[in-house]
Amino acid sequence: MKFIPLWLTSLGVIALDQISKTLVLARFEHMERMNVLPHFFDLTLVFNPGAAFSFLAQHSGWQKYFFIVLAVMICAWLVWAIVKNQFGTLGKWAAAMIIGGAMGNVIDRLLYGQVVDFLLFYWKNWYYPAFNVADSFICVGAALLMWDNIQSSRKAKQ
């Protein structure tokens, strides 16, 4: 019972991610862009068969299964760590965010064979690779998990 809010957080992240991707897929053609904030932010539709920054994207397709297995293994470890109380309170919430984000991208790989990305930030000639809601939760969750680890280490030293 005490973990239900964490699992609901993961499910909420998955839902938010999949709803946003469904809306983008219904509205945009591949590579179509819509400016939201001039010279800074566009919505677009791109597909990424790789991982962050298109890592391994140029391979023949085996990476799809590799990233699915990797994400499931990481999520299983995070669930185990939450249940075994390996994280502080913040770390548990962070892990729930990572689980939701990772599973959102796993769903994409299963449905489309690649990840749907649509958030594009840029400035002049500099572009940050397009990403999605799941990626955002993974990044924020990872940063919070590191912060939780630093705080736990400091407390242990005192």
N, C-alpha and C positions, 0 to 999 in steps of 0.2 A: 504494500500500500504506500509506503513512504517514497517509492520511486515513481509512482504514477505521474506526478507533475513533470518529471524529467522525460518520461516516455511520451507524454502528451506534447511536450516541447519538440521532441524529435519529429513526431507526426505532424505538428503544426508547421515546422520548417519544410517537410516534404510537401505538404499541401500547398503552402505558399509558393514554393518553387515550381511545382507542377502546374498550378493554376496560371502563374505568370508565363510559363513556357507555352501552355496551351493558347493563351491569348496572343502571344507573339506569333506562334505558328499559324493561327487563324488570320492574322492581319498582314503579315509580311511575306514577301517572296525572298528566297535566298539572296543574300547580299544587299537587299533593299535597306535604305537608311531613312530615318525620320529625325530631323534635328529637334532637340528638346531645349537645350541651352546653347545658343550660338557660340561656336569656337571652343566648346568644352564637352558637351554630352549629347550623344545620339542614341536612339534605339535602332537596332539592326537585327538581322537574323543571319547567324553563321553557325556552322556545325564544326565541332572539334572531335575528331576520332582519337586524339591523343589525351594528354593530361595538361596540367598547368603550362601555359605558354606554348601550347601545341607539342609538348614533349612526346616523342614517338609517333606523331601524327602521320608521318610519311611512310609508315610500314604497311604491310599487306593485310592487316586485319587481326592478327593475333593479339595485338595490344588491347583490343576490346575485352577479351576474356581475361587478360592479365590484370587490367584495371578493375574489372568486376570482382575477381578473386581477391585482389589486394584491398579493395574497399570493404568487402565483406569481412575479411580477416581483421582489419583495423577496427571496424565497428564491433565485432565480437570481442576483441580485446578491451575496447572502451566500455562496453556493457559489463564485462567481467570486472574491470577496475572500479566502475561505479558501485556495483553490488558488493565488492570486497572492500569498499570504503578506502580506495587508494588515493582519492582526490579530496581536497577540501570542498566546501560548499560551492565556491565559484568554479572550481575545476569540474564538478559534476554537471553544472549547467553548461559549461563550455563543451564538455564531452557530448552532452545531449545535442548541442548545436552542430557539432562535427558529424555526429551520427546521422542527423536529419539531412544535412547537406550532402554527405557522401552517398546516402541512399537515394536522394533525389537524382544525383548524377548516374547512379547505377540503373535507376528506372529508365533514364534516357538511353543508356547503352543497350538495355534490353529491348526497348521499343523501337529505337531509331538506328542503333548500331554506333551511335556517336552522341556527344553531349550538345545540347542546344544552348547557345550563348547569344546574348542580345544587349547587354549593357556595354556601351563603348564610350570611354573617356579619352579625351585628347586635348592637346594644346599646341597650336601652330603645327609643326611637322612631327610632333611626338604623339604617339598613340599607345595607350595601354591596351594589351590584348583584350578583346571582348570577353565578358564573363557573364555569370548568371546569379540568381538569388542563392542557389546552393553553394556556389563558390564563395559568396560573401559570408555566409554563415560558417563555412569551413575556416576561412581566414580569421574572422573575429573569434571563433571558438578556439582556434590554435593559439592566438595571441593571449586570450584569457587563460587558457590552460597553462601556458608558459608563466604568466603572471602568478597564477595559483601555485605553481611549482616553486617560483622564486620566494613567494611569501611563506610557503611551508618550510623551505630550506632555512630561511631567516629565523623562523620560530624554533626550529629544531636546534639551531646553534645557540640560542639564548637559554 
